[in-house]
Amino acid sequence: MTVIRSPRSGRARTRPWPLQRQYTGVALDMGSARTRAWVAGRGMILDVPTVTFPGAGAVYPIQRGSIVDTQGTARMLDRLLGHRLPRFSRPLIVVTAPVLDGYAFRTEARTAVEVLRPRTVLTVPSARAVALAAGADLSRPLLVIDIGAHLTEVVLLVDGAVFDARRTALGTGDLDDAITAARIAEAVVEMVTSMRRQDGTSLTLDALGRGPLLAGGGALRPEITCHLTGGLHAPLRAVPAPHTAAVRGAAKLLEAVHTRAIAADPEPPDHPRRR
């Protein structure tokens, strides 16, 4: 397991999480290759392979943006987080989800996280989580390119909401003699081009002119980013620590939700409602 300090800057947190006494919270980003979790008050990101059982008999319960084994996903989450949450806690959980086919993912994710006995489960589109992690200006159109291990999404955010989206079942985990970095970059360029052609406004063009926000493990691959820069004819803005951007954005949302909750209700209810 990989442990990464602080979801914001890579520095260890020097102050306690302010709402830890009232609530327990978890931010989750479950990908087909890696699952990343941030637990409130611990100041670190847990980063593990997305497998039901580690070792030679590993089973992958999430494949290319879809949860294909809900019970296996639940077992993975229990192994990762069950012993790290306070006993008898009812955490608030924020889960990132792919933009396209997100309804099915959200449904299965909510079922899987029941193993953690959540008080409430919220979901956030991965692209919006990436934008939150980057501190992007969401008042202007924003193009987010998220290149994961086995899934790549291109999402246009307008006023922080999803305006358009494209995806391809390709990622860094597919790189071999047949699937090259150039091929992945070409797929992204094709998706952006399709957006521009179907957009009856100037929103996509405006976002492209600002420079797409690049996240995911693909942002760490110079051979991909080089082809992308040339193909898009636009500057790319890589998110710091792009492979953990989604979970860090979910952590920011988690803190914001807790802040509003504590302001409205200083004492947790005896029987909190669950979504």
N, C-alpha and C positions, 0 to 999 in steps of 0.2 A: 504494500500500500504506500502511496505517495502522500505526504502531508505538505501542504503549501501554506505559508503564513498569510495572514490578513487578506480578506477578499477584495481589498481596495488597492493597496499599493505595494504589497509584498513585505511591508514592515509589520512586526509584531504589534498587536494592539496594547496600549499602555493604560487604557482605562477599562473598567468593567462594563459589560453591556448594560445599559441603563435600566432596561425593563426585565432583566432576568428574573427578579424576584416575583414578578407578576405572571410571566408567561415563559413557556419554552417554545422555541421556534426552530424550524429546519428549512433550509433552501435546498432544492434538489434539481440537478440537471442530469437526466438519464439518457445517455447516448448508446449507440449500438456497440461501441468499443470501450468507452469509459463512463463510469458514473461518478459524479462529483457532488458532494454534500457539504453544507456549511451549517453548523449547529450554533445557535445563539449563545454567546458568552465564552466560546472556546477560541475564537480568533484564528481559526485555521480552516483550510479546505481539505476534506478527505477525498482522495482520488484513487479509485480502484477499478480494475477491469469489470465490465458488465457481464458477469458470469454467475450462474446459479450455484455451481460448485467449482471451486478453484482446483487447479491441477490438471492432470491428463484427461480427466473425464468432464472437462468444462462444457457447460451448456449455455448458449447465449439467448437469453429470454427477450432481448430487444434487437430487432434487425431492421436496418434502414428506415428508422423513424417510426416503427410500429412495435408495439408490445405484443409479441407472439406467444408468450407464456406468462400469464398474469401471476400464477402461483409461484413460478420460479422467480419472477421479479420481487414478489413479496418476501421470499426466502432470502434473496440477496440483500434487501433493505434491512431485514431483521438482523442478519449477520453483521452488516455494516454499522447499524445505528441502534439496535435494540439495547445494547449494554452501555451506550453513551448517553442515553436520555435519563433524566431523573426518574426514579421509580414512581409509578402512579401518575406520571405527568401526562397531560393531554396537549401535545404540541400543536401550534399553528404551523402548517406546512405550505410552502409555496413551491410549485413544480413548474419548470419550463416545459413547453410543448411545441412541437413543430407547427408551423402556420398551416400548411396544407395537410389534410387528413388529421387535423388536430383534435376533432371531436372524438374520434375513436381512441386516440392516444390518451386524451384527458379522462375518458370514461374508464379505460383499463388502469390508468395511473391512480385514479381515486380508489379503485378497488384494491390495488396492490399496497398502497400506503396505509390501508386499514390495519395492517399488521403493527403499525406504530401507534395505534389508538389516537388518531388526531382529533383535536377539538374542532378544527376547520381546515379544509383543503382549498387552496386557491391555485389557479393556474395562470401563467403569463406566457404569451408567445415568445419564443426564443429570441426573435429579432428585437422585440421591445426590451427584453432583458439585457441584450447586448448593448443597446443604445443607452440604457440606464447605467450600465457599468462604465461606459465611455464618457458619461456626463454630456451626451450629445444634446444639441439644441433641438428639441422636438417641436418647436413652433414652426420650423421650416421642413420641407420635404427631405426625407432621409432614405438613402438606399443602403440596405444592410446585406452584405454577402457573407454567409456563414458556411464555410467549407469544413465539414466534419470528416470522420473516418469513412463513412459509407453513405452519407447523404449531404447534398449541398442545396441550400435554399438562397434565393434572391428575393428580398422583400422590400417593398416601398412603403414607408411609414409616412403618413400625413397627419399632422397634429397628434402624433404618438400612436395613431391607430393604423391597422393594416389596410392599405389601399389596394395593393396588388401583390401577388406572390407567384413565384415559379420554383420548381424543385427538380432535381435529377438524382437518381440513385447511383451517384458516383462520389468518391471521396478519396482521401489520402490512403486509406487502407486498400484501395483497389489498384494502386500504382504497380505496374509491372511492364513487361515488354509491349503488351497490347494496349493498356490504359496508361498513357503518359501524362506528364504534367501539362503538356500542351493541350491534350484532349480535354482535361478537366477545365482548363482556362477557356477553351473554345465553347464548352457547354455553358459556362457562366456568361460569356459574351452573347451567345445565342439567346439566353433567357432575357438579358437586359435589352437586346435588340427587339425581341418580341414585345416586351413591355412598352418600349418607345413607340412601336408601330400601332399598338392597340390603345394607347393613351391619347384621348382626345383633348388633353390639356398639355400644359408645359411642365407638369409636376415631375415626371420621370427625368426629363431633360435638365430641369433645375437641380434635382438631387444628384444627377450624374456630374453636373458642373461643380457642385460643392465637393465632390469626391466621395465615392462609396466607402462605407465603414466595413472593414474586413475583420472577420473573426473566425474562430475555429482553428483546428490544427493546421489547416491549409495556409493560414496567414503566417505560419512559421517556416513555410517552404519557399525559399527564394525562387526555385525553378517555376513555381506556380505564379507567384506574385509578379515575376518579370513578364511572363506571357500575358497576364491579366492587364498590366499597365499598358502594354502595347496594343492589346486587343480592344480595350475600352477607350483608349485615348483620353484617359482621365486620371487624376492623381488618386492614389489609394491611401486611406487612413487606417492603418492597423491599430486595433484596440490593444492597449498594454496587456500582456499575458493573455493573448486572444483565446487560448484553449480553455481558460476558466472564466471567460467573460460572462457567459450565460448564467452560471451559478452565482457570480458576484453581483450581477444585476438583480437576480432573484433575492439575494440577501439584502440588497438595498430596499427592494419592495417590502420584504418582510419587516425590516426595521420601521419603514414608513407606516405600514399597517398597524404595527404594535404601538407606535407613537399616537396615532389617531385613536386606537382602542383604549389606551390608558387615559387619554385626555377625556374621552367620553364616559368611561366607566373605570374609576380608580381601583375598584375591588372586583376581581374576577367573579362571575356569577357562580352559584353553587352547582347549577346544572347547565353548563354552556351548551348552546345549540350547535349542531353539526350540519354542514351542508351535505 
